[in-house]
Amino acid sequence: MLATEFQHKTQNTEQQEEEKYLMRLLDKRWSPRSYSGKPISNEKIQKLFDAGRQAMSSFNEQPWRVIFASKEDDHYDKLFECLSDFNQQWVKTASCLGVVLGKKHFTKLKKENRHRFYDSGAFMAYVALRATSLGLFVHQMAGFSPDNVIENFEIPGEFEPITMFVIGQPDDPEKLPEKLQEQESPNSERKGVNEILFGAEWGHSYV
Ligand SMILES: Cc1cc2nc3c(=O)[nH]c(=O)nc-3n(C[C@H](O)[C@H](O)[C@H](O)COP(=O)(O)O)c2cc1C
């Protein structure tokens, strides 16, 4: 076998392995509501947010910041009380809780960064995938009061709370109130590519 042929074959095998691994992570990820409550080590917390750091962002601004709390931390309750009643009923099964905040302006350009939500979503997507690779799951939440976060943590005006989240190991859905047990599923419905990818004509599938 020629060297170039060998290289090509190795690259192909590597790429196939990478795709298989990524697809496995994508398939495995979901947002449980029932958690084991087992604490997450600082080593794993570091790994999770290290993955988030790799996310792309407009002008490489990295507008994301995170306030994180484990249940035994004094500031945990200050985060927990920011959640809606609906989310409080299941979040209590998890051992930790966090909120993602976005920086409102580009640091160098002094101009509003209207991509801060988009970029912070990419950051959390990376965290969620790394979590999956570590046997952990992330559930994000819009159901909380940004004003309460600002007040409880004296957030500087340049930052705004975007999304809260929990991270943990999924557990028996029977831990949840009956109505939530029925919704606990790793197979949420998704739109088809033909419903979201258009060409020249709006609403007409490109593929
Ligand atoms: C920004 C954002 C906000 C969300 N808010 C809530 C929420 O407040 N409460 C909740 O139970 N789930 C919430 N979810 C979870 C979504 O309902 C869930 O991701 C979606 O149904 C798809 O399911 P899957 O993540 O299991 O694939 C939120 C997810 C995202 C990304």
The ligand as a MOL file (V3000), in Angstrom:
LIG
                    3D

  0  0  0     0  0            999 V3000
M  V30 BEGIN CTAB
M  V30 COUNTS 31 33 0 0 0
M  V30 BEGIN ATOM
M  V30 1 C -33.0990 27.8760 27.1540 0
M  V30 2 C -33.8890 26.7040 27.6830 0
M  V30 3 C -34.8770 26.9170 28.6320 0
M  V30 4 C -35.5840 25.8350 29.1910 0
M  V30 5 N -36.4650 26.0530 30.2240 0
M  V30 6 C -36.9710 25.0160 30.8980 0
M  V30 7 C -37.6830 25.2100 32.1150 0
M  V30 8 O -37.8330 26.3330 32.6130 0
M  V30 9 N -38.1790 24.1140 32.7530 0
M  V30 10 C -38.0030 22.8380 32.2610 0
M  V30 11 O -38.4460 21.8900 32.9100 0
M  V30 12 N -37.3140 22.6150 31.1080 0
M  V30 13 C -36.7760 23.6630 30.4190 0
M  V30 14 N -36.0130 23.4530 29.2920 0
M  V30 15 C -35.7980 22.0810 28.7710 0
M  V30 16 C -36.4940 21.8880 27.4340 0
M  V30 17 O -37.8690 21.7430 27.6360 0
M  V30 18 C -35.8840 20.6590 26.7300 0
M  V30 19 O -34.5390 20.9120 26.4240 0
M  V30 20 C -36.6450 20.3300 25.4430 0
M  V30 21 O -37.9420 19.8760 25.7360 0
M  V30 22 C -35.9510 19.2540 24.6130 0
M  V30 23 O -35.7810 18.0860 25.3930 0
M  V30 24 P -34.3560 17.4150 25.5890 0
M  V30 25 O -33.4080 18.4660 26.1100 0
M  V30 26 O -34.6090 16.3030 26.6160 0
M  V30 27 O -33.9040 16.8760 24.2860 0
M  V30 28 C -35.3250 24.5090 28.7330 0
M  V30 29 C -34.3280 24.3170 27.7510 0
M  V30 30 C -33.6110 25.3820 27.2440 0
M  V30 31 C -32.5130 25.1320 26.2370 0
M  V30 END ATOM
M  V30 BEGIN BOND
M  V30 1 1 1 2
M  V30 2 1 2 3
M  V30 3 2 2 30
M  V30 4 2 3 4
M  V30 5 1 4 5
M  V30 6 1 4 28
M  V30 7 2 5 6
M  V30 8 1 6 7
M  V30 9 1 6 13
M  V30 10 2 7 8
M  V30 11 1 7 9
M  V30 12 1 9 10
M  V30 13 2 10 11
M  V30 14 1 10 12
M  V30 15 2 12 13
M  V30 16 1 13 14
M  V30 17 1 14 15
M  V30 18 1 14 28
M  V30 19 1 15 16
M  V30 20 1 16 17
M  V30 21 1 16 18
M  V30 22 1 18 19
M  V30 23 1 18 20
M  V30 24 1 20 21
M  V30 25 1 20 22
M  V30 26 1 22 23
M  V30 27 1 23 24
M  V30 28 2 24 25
M  V30 29 1 24 26
M  V30 30 1 24 27
M  V30 31 2 28 29
M  V30 32 1 29 30
M  V30 33 1 30 31
M  V30 END BOND
M  V30 END CTAB
M  END
